[in-house]
């Protein structure tokens, strides 16, 4: 008889197979995860809303359908959770904002419906930072989420509850979102897999701040999981036109052209003057690259896209803060506008750049789009010679909780020095600004035992190729490993 911890850490595609073959029922599998939520969520605070009654009913219906020989889809009967910012009918959608505490969703987000249509059982929602705007996960409604590898540390953000729930075996699959590494950063911090899709690939309907539901530039919805196979399965279910376009458009994701690791042409960039990366992370990633090369993979460690990285990074900050600033409430927006007006013109700090971007004119925004078009063309030329670019996700592994200092003033320790907390946006912006897909896979752990993720960036709409490269690499690097404190419990 397989114990509960066996089922809790299997990837979703293996759970789906076990359900199909009758090794376990949907009701039994759901109860396995709900039991782990009861046991471990009080110390992690990853899952902040549950629909046990609705999930149990759907699990019973899944088993009844199986008994009739019916299948709802590739995730038939697999329990999963979704990020709190997605609408799930009957559950609150707050984005961590106190003013939205009592807002109950009247319908499901498009991405949630896509997972339900694939057969999944959505039983809860996972924690986020205020307005999804941090690489930590805490808010005044639901409190702080802890990292299952070290509960004194952050799990990342903004899909931090998602990654913590996956790593600790409290859910089988997760639906997150990303604009500034909000899928990639938690995957890196918690040692799970994550995929930031190409912009526009997954509908955003039902994933928006109440009163600001229009899709936001660069923001994407995508999966977090415990295997690359799960990422591909979930993305295939999620990728589709928006509801209003489905009558005319059809979407077919390109399949990878490569037949194995040796067929991929990889470039690697593990450092940048725009964001120092701690030696503990670089060492782990270099070891991963060495392993890839020993297995016959090709890695060029010197080639780079032909554009100015400083210009790209500053443009990303302009677009990012412009997009996020557009959905701020009036009070927060006015405070930033006042800040922008007071700061000296020669101030080039992150705080100043972010404040000015928040209140930029449409003329400034449009000129940014012209520059972004040139950057996208440069990326396209780069990907004529390479299939993927390998790079870090962030400057450090998971850092201690740091909630008492405003984000613009925070620092992190990198190689014994205090560096700006916000420099890490450089590694986020490489893919986000130009709408590129990015897959994060576990690449081992630091000497302190903290997970490190490898970021795999690819050409626009070649999402299945970055995931496939991640699958091949993971078979060499070991893939997901459960945190010691939760592995056998």
C-alpha positions in Angstrom: 0.0 0.0 0.0 1.5 3.3 -1.1 1.5 5.9 1.7 0.2 9.5 1.4 3.6 11.1 0.9 4.1 8.9 -2.2 1.1 10.5 -3.9 1.7 13.9 -2.5 5.0 14.4 -4.4 4.2 12.6 -7.7 4.1 15.0 -10.7 0.6 15.7 -12.0 1.0 13.6 -15.2 1.8 10.6 -13.1 -1.2 11.2 -10.8 -3.4 11.4 -13.9 -2.0 8.1 -15.1 -2.6 6.5 -11.7 -6.2 7.8 -11.7 -6.8 6.4 -15.2 -5.4 3.0 -14.2 -7.5 2.8 -11.0 -4.5 2.8 -8.6 -6.2 5.5 -6.6 -9.6 7.3 -6.8 -10.1 11.0 -7.3 -11.8 11.2 -3.8 -8.8 9.4 -2.2 -6.3 11.6 -3.9 -8.1 14.8 -3.0 -8.3 13.7 0.7 -4.5 13.0 0.6 -3.9 16.7 -0.3 -6.5 18.1 2.0 -4.9 16.1 4.9 -1.5 17.6 4.1 -3.1 21.1 4.0 -4.5 20.6 7.5 -1.1 19.3 8.8 1.3 21.7 7.1 -0.5 24.8 6.0 -0.6 26.3 9.5 3.2 26.6 9.5 3.6 27.6 5.9 0.5 29.7 5.3 0.6 28.9 1.5 -3.1 28.1 0.9 -5.5 30.9 2.0 -8.9 29.8 0.7 -10.5 26.3 0.4 -13.6 24.9 -1.3 -13.6 21.5 0.3 -17.3 20.9 -0.3 -17.2 21.8 -4.0 -13.9 19.9 -4.5 -15.3 16.7 -2.8 -18.4 16.8 -5.0 -16.4 17.2 -8.2 -14.0 14.4 -7.1 -17.0 12.1 -6.6 -18.3 13.1 -10.0 -14.9 12.4 -11.5 -14.9 8.9 -10.1 -18.4 8.3 -11.3 -17.3 9.4 -14.8 -14.3 7.1 -14.7 -16.6 4.2 -13.7 -18.6 4.9 -16.9 -15.4 4.9 -19.0 -15.5 8.6 -19.5 -12.6 11.1 -19.3 -12.9 14.8 -18.7 -9.4 15.4 -20.1 -5.7 14.9 -19.5 -6.0 16.1 -15.9 -9.1 14.1 -15.0 -9.4 14.0 -11.2 -6.1 15.7 -10.4 -6.4 18.1 -7.5 -4.8 21.5 -7.9 -4.8 25.1 -6.5 -4.6 28.4 -8.2 -3.1 31.8 -7.3 -5.4 34.0 -5.2 -5.5 36.6 -7.9 -7.5 34.3 -10.2 -11.3 34.5 -10.0 -12.8 31.2 -8.8 -16.6 31.3 -8.5 -17.6 31.6 -4.8 -14.2 32.4 -3.5 -12.7 35.8 -2.6 -10.3 37.5 -5.0 -8.4 40.2 -3.0 -4.9 40.5 -4.6 -3.9 41.0 -0.9 -5.6 44.4 -0.8 -7.7 45.1 2.3 -10.3 47.1 0.3 -11.1 43.9 -1.7 -11.3 41.7 1.3 -15.0 40.9 0.8 -15.1 40.6 -3.0 -16.4 37.2 -4.0 -15.9 36.1 -7.6 -19.1 35.5 -9.6 -17.4 33.4 -12.3 -14.2 31.7 -13.0 -11.2 33.2 -14.8 -10.7 31.8 -18.3 -7.5 30.1 -17.2 -9.3 28.4 -14.3 -12.0 27.2 -16.7 -9.3 25.8 -19.0 -7.9 23.7 -16.2 -11.4 22.5 -15.2 -12.1 21.6 -18.8 -8.9 19.5 -18.8 -10.4 17.6 -15.8 -8.6 19.2 -12.8 -10.2 19.6 -9.4 -9.6 23.1 -8.1 -9.8 22.9 -4.3 -8.2 26.2 -3.1 -6.3 29.4 -3.7 -2.7 30.3 -2.7 -1.3 33.4 -1.1 0.1 36.6 -2.9 1.8 39.8 -1.8 -0.1 43.1 -1.9 -1.1 43.9 -5.5 1.2 41.0 -6.6 4.1 43.5 -6.3 6.9 41.7 -4.5 9.4 38.8 -4.5 8.1 38.0 -1.0 4.5 36.8 -0.2 2.8 38.7 2.6 -0.3 40.9 3.0 -2.4 42.3 5.8 -5.3 40.0 5.0 -3.7 36.6 4.9 -0.3 37.1 6.5 3.1 35.8 5.5 3.9 32.7 3.5 7.0 30.8 4.5 9.5 28.9 2.4 9.3 25.1 3.0 13.1 24.8 2.7 13.6 27.3 5.5 10.6 28.9 7.1 12.6 32.0 8.1 12.9 32.8 4.4 10.6 34.0 1.7 9.1 31.6 -0.9 9.4 34.3 -3.6 6.6 36.2 -5.2 4.1 37.0 -6.3 3.2 33.3 -6.9 4.9 32.5 -3.6 2.0 30.6 -2.0 1.8 28.5 -5.2 5.4 27.5 -5.1 5.4 26.8 -1.4 2.3 24.6 -1.7 3.8 22.6 -4.5 7.2 22.1 -2.8 5.6 20.9 0.4 3.3 18.4 -1.3 0.0 20.3 -0.5 -1.1 20.5 -4.1 -0.3 18.7 -7.4 -0.3 21.6 -9.8 -0.6 25.4 -9.7 -1.8 28.2 -11.9 0.3 31.4 -11.4 1.0 34.7 -13.2 4.1 36.6 -14.1 5.1 40.1 -15.2 8.4 40.6 -13.3 9.3 37.0 -12.5 6.3 36.2 -10.4 6.3 32.6 -11.6 10.0 32.3 -12.2 11.2 33.7 -8.9 9.1 31.5 -6.6 10.0 28.4 -8.7 13.7 29.3 -8.1 13.2 30.0 -4.4 11.2 26.8 -3.7 12.9 24.4 -6.1 9.9 23.7 -8.4 9.3 24.1 -12.1 7.6 27.2 -13.6 6.8 28.5 -17.1 6.2 32.1 -18.1 4.4 31.8 -21.4 4.9 34.0 -24.4 2.7 37.1 -24.0 -0.8 36.7 -25.4 -0.7 32.9 -25.3 -3.0 32.4 -22.3 -6.2 34.4 -21.8 -6.1 36.9 -18.9 -9.9 37.3 -18.4 -10.7 36.9 -14.7 -7.2 37.8 -13.6 -7.3 41.4 -12.9 -7.7 43.9 -10.0 -11.4 44.6 -9.5 -12.2 47.7 -11.6 -9.1 47.2 -13.8 -9.8 44.0 -15.6 -8.2 44.9 -19.0 -5.2 42.7 -19.8 -2.0 44.3 -18.6 1.1 44.7 -20.8 3.7 41.9 -20.3 1.5 40.1 -17.7 1.0 36.4 -18.5 -0.8 33.4 -16.8 1.1 30.1 -16.6 1.7 26.9 -14.7 4.0 25.9 -11.8 4.6 22.2 -11.2 6.9 19.5 -10.1 8.0 18.4 -13.6 8.5 19.8 -17.1 6.0 17.2 -18.4 3.4 18.9 -16.1 4.3 22.3 -17.5 3.8 21.1 -21.1 0.5 19.4 -20.2 -0.9 22.4 -18.4 0.3 25.0 -21.0 -1.4 22.9 -23.8 -4.6 23.1 -21.8 -4.2 26.8 -21.1 -3.1 28.2 -24.5 -6.0 29.5 -26.5 -7.5 32.8 -27.9 -9.4 35.1 -25.6 -13.1 34.2 -25.6 -14.1 37.1 -28.0 -11.6 35.9 -30.6 -12.2 32.2 -30.5 -14.8 32.3 -33.3 -12.1 33.3 -35.8 -8.7 32.4 -34.4 -7.2 29.0 -33.7 -4.0 28.4 -31.8 -1.5 25.6 -32.4 1.7 25.7 -30.4 4.8 24.8 -32.5 6.3 21.5 -31.4 10.1 21.3 -30.7 12.2 20.7 -33.7 15.0 19.1 -31.7 15.2 15.3 -31.1 17.5 15.5 -28.1 19.7 17.6 -26.0 22.5 17.5 -28.6 20.2 19.2 -31.1 19.7 22.3 -29.0 22.0 25.3 -29.5 22.3 27.0 -26.1 23.9 30.2 -25.1 24.5 31.1 -21.5 24.8 34.4 -19.6 25.4 34.0 -15.9 26.5 37.5 -14.9 25.8 41.1 -15.7 27.1 44.4 -14.4 23.4 45.4 -14.1 22.7 42.7 -11.5 25.4 41.0 -9.5 24.7 37.3 -8.8 25.9 35.6 -5.7 28.7 33.0 -6.2 26.6 30.4 -4.5 24.1 30.7 -7.4 26.6 31.1 -10.2 28.6 28.1 -8.9 25.5 25.9 -9.0 24.5 27.1 -12.5 28.0 26.6 -13.8 27.9 23.1 -12.5 24.6 22.6 -14.3 26.2 23.8 -17.6 29.1 21.5 -17.1 26.7 18.6 -16.7 24.8 19.6 -19.8 28.1 19.7 -21.8 29.3 16.3 -20.5 26.0 14.8 -21.7 26.6 16.1 -25.2 24.8 19.4 -25.0 26.2 22.5 -26.7 26.6 25.7 -24.5 28.2 28.9 -25.8 29.1 31.0 -22.8 30.2 34.1 -24.6 27.5 35.0 -27.3 24.9 37.6 -26.4 22.0 39.3 -28.1 23.1 42.4 -30.0 21.6 45.2 -28.1 22.6 47.4 -25.1 21.6 45.6 -21.9 21.4 48.9 -20.0 18.9 50.3 -22.5 16.9 47.1 -22.4 16.7 47.1 -18.6 15.7 50.8 -18.4 13.0 50.2 -21.0 11.7 47.3 -19.0 11.4 49.4 -15.9 9.6 52.0 -17.9 7.1 49.6 -19.3 6.7 47.5 -16.1 6.1 50.5 -13.8 3.9 52.1 -16.4 1.7 49.0 -16.6 1.6 48.4 -12.8 1.0 52.1 -12.1 -2.1 52.1 -14.3 -3.9 49.7 -12.0 -3.0 51.5 -8.7 -5.8 53.0 -6.6 -6.0 56.8 -6.6 -4.3 57.2 -3.2 -1.2 55.1 -4.1 -1.0 56.6 -7.6 -1.0 60.2 -6.2 1.6 59.4 -3.6 4.0 58.1 -6.4 3.1 61.1 -8.6 4.1 63.5 -5.8 7.3 61.5 -5.3 8.1 61.8 -9.0 7.6 65.6 -9.0 9.9 66.0 -6.0 12.9 63.9 -7.1 15.7 65.7 -8.9 15.9 65.1 -12.6 19.4 63.8 -12.3 18.3 61.1 -9.9 18.7 57.7 -11.7 17.9 55.5 -8.8 15.3 52.7 -9.1 12.9 54.7 -6.9 13.2 57.7 -9.3 12.9 55.6 -12.5 9.9 53.7 -11.1 8.1 56.9 -10.0 8.6 58.6 -13.4 7.5 55.5 -15.3 4.3 55.3 -13.2 3.2 58.8 -14.4 4.7 58.7 -17.9 2.8 60.3 -20.8 1.4 58.3 -23.7 4.0 59.9 -25.9 6.7 58.5 -23.7 5.0 55.1 -23.6 4.7 55.0 -27.4 8.4 55.8 -27.9 9.1 52.9 -25.6 7.1 50.7 -27.9 9.2 51.7 -30.9 12.4 50.9 -28.9 10.9 47.6 -27.8 10.1 46.6 -31.4 13.8 47.0 -32.2 14.7 44.9 -29.2 12.4 42.1 -30.3 14.0 42.1 -33.8 17.4 41.8 -32.1 16.2 38.8 -30.1 14.8 37.2 -33.3 18.2 37.5 -34.9 19.9 36.0 -31.9 17.5 33.0 -32.0 18.5 32.4 -35.6 21.8 31.1 -34.2 20.6 29.8 -30.8 17.5 27.9 -29.6 17.7 29.0 -25.9 19.5 31.4 -23.6 20.4 30.1 -20.2 20.6 32.5 -17.3 19.9 33.0 -13.5 16.4 33.8 -12.2 17.6 36.1 -9.4 20.7 37.4 -7.7 20.5 35.1 -4.7 18.7 32.0 -3.4 15.8 32.5 -1.0 16.5 35.4 1.4 15.2 36.0 4.9 11.8 37.7 5.3 12.2 41.5 5.0 9.0 43.3 5.4 9.8 46.4 7.4 11.5 48.5 4.7 9.9 50.0 1.6 10.7 47.9 -1.5 12.6 50.7 -3.2 15.0 50.9 -0.2 15.6 47.2 0.4 19.0 45.6 -0.1 20.1 41.9 -0.3 23.5 40.4 0.5 25.4 39.4 -2.7 28.9 38.1 -2.2 29.1 39.8 1.1 28.0 43.2 -0.2 24.7 45.1 0.1 23.1 45.3 -3.4 19.8 46.8 -4.4 16.9 44.4 -4.0 15.4 45.7 -7.3 18.5 45.0 -9.5 17.0 41.5 -9.9 14.4 42.9 -12.3 17.2 42.7 -14.9 16.9 38.9 -15.0 13.1 39.2 -15.1 13.0 41.7 -17.9 15.1 39.8 -20.4 12.1 37.6 -21.3 9.2 39.8 -20.2 9.9 43.0 -22.1 10.1 41.2 -25.5 7.2 38.8 -24.8 9.5 35.7 -24.8 8.8 32.4 -23.1 10.9 31.4 -20.1 11.0 28.1 -18.3 12.6 27.6 -14.9 13.8 24.2 -13.7 15.6 23.1 -10.5 19.4 23.1 -10.9 20.4 21.8 -7.5 21.0 23.5 -4.2 23.5 25.9 -2.6 25.9 24.8 0.2 23.2 26.1 2.6 20.7 23.7 1.1 18.6 26.3 -0.7 17.2 25.6 -4.2 18.6 27.3 -7.3 16.7 27.5 -10.6 17.9 27.7 -14.1 16.1 30.1 -16.4 15.6 29.0 -20.0 14.6 31.8 -22.4 13.5 31.0 -26.0 12.0 32.5 -29.2 8.6 34.0 -29.1 5.9 31.3 -29.2 8.4 28.5 -28.9 7.2 27.7 -25.4 7.2 23.9 -25.9 10.8 24.1 -26.9 12.0 25.8 -23.7 9.9 23.3 -21.7 11.4 20.4 -23.6 14.9 21.7 -23.1 14.0 21.9 -19.4 12.8 18.3 -19.4 16.0 17.1 -21.0 18.1 19.1 -18.6 16.1 18.0 -15.6 16.8 14.4 -16.3 20.5 15.2 -15.9 20.2 17.5 -12.9 17.8 15.5 -10.8 14.5 17.5 -11.2 12.3 18.2 -8.2 13.4 17.2 -4.7 11.0 17.5 -1.7 12.2 19.7 1.2 13.6 17.5 3.9 11.1 18.7 6.5 8.1 17.6 4.4 9.4 14.6 2.3 8.4 11.7 4.5 5.6 13.1 6.5 
